[in-house]
């Protein structure tokens, strides 16, 4: 993205020229309309799971409000004909400071799920962080990406052997970094899902990393020796659940229908996920057992960021899980400057939660992030148009960002600094 006829301007021209013939973008450019159209494409349970947050969703609202409290101060008379949006993270140069955050159970958005997202990420050259709760295994996604950059998100389970197996598989799958998520050791209180009585994992959805893992398979096989199918009242819903389990589990559908293994796998998952006792000793343990760059996701306090540095961690992701875990929590953007200041450039700082526009990306970078992650927006693009939809969401966001950067007088990412912003009303 270094020529005035490339990147953002090309995207604009493509849309406007298509409009001459009456064509409009299949994937809405407006983030508000993107969500509305995706909702019409998805099931009630699918949209509730992806769009919902914890409690009264005040943290989700706070994430957006935090961006509105900052205003960009453009500088003029700078030649921005050539713009360089590239950054380097852990030895790999990326075309833009953007990653796709881990989003679980993507099959609830589109049948192609993680495979479609992996392909779109590879097309754009942006890293996809494989979800621990994926609908497709990391090996399958890695194969779809070729040389495209990818990371892996780890939820530390109660089985240390399983957690280490995930790490080893991530290393073999060519992942550039490992992201240990800290804020979901217990599932948050999510009214949208609770009102529907729906948790996808109980239907065998979002557990592909587990069912494809040799350690997990051995644990399920051991469980089968003492397995007892619990008596369940036969209802249409129970029958549908059994069918969903048979379809989700690896192997032939007909064989799975006759087998107790899919049910045993879900029960093993419930007993395995996750580890409420996760602590700094576990971080030290993991640091010793992988050579991959290690990032901690869910850091919101400067003291935790400083401890991460002391534990040899390579980066932190400032995140409140998109408002899905703690209601009334601090906005991720509000936490960002303090954390960036606390680590003082010693480790990489990423940020997610609430980013919807190019201006949001710009503000996060100005306040100390080295790069940002998006989640729900690309999931909505996936719901609307599969791989193409994810690609268009990425392209739209990056075009918006590049134009914001140029119109603010910035030629490179290094030009985006805190003095380019002011607090609203200041």
Buried (B, 14 or more C-beta within 10 A) or exposed (E): BEEEEEBBBBBEEEBEEEEEEEEEBEBBBEBEEBBEBBBEBBEEBBBBBBBBBBBEBBBBBBBBBBBEBBBBEEEEEEEBEEBBBBBEBBEEEBBBBBBBBBBBBBBBBBEBBBBBBBBBBBBBBBBBBBBBBBBBBBBBBBEBBEEBBBBBBBBBBEBBEBBBBBBBBBBEBBBBBBBBBBBBBEBBBBBBBEEBEBBBBBBBBBBBBBBBBEBBBEBBEEBBEEBEEEEEEEEEEEEEBBBBBBBBBEEEEEEBBEBBBBBBBBBBBEEBBBBEEBEEEBBBBBBEBBEBBBBBBBBBEBEBBBBBBEBEBBBBBBBBBBBBBBBEBBBBBBBBBBBBEBBEEBBBBBBBBBBBBBBBBBBBBBBBBBBBBBBBBBBBBBBBBBBBBBBBBBBBBBBBBBBBBBEBBBBEBEBBEBEBBEEEEE
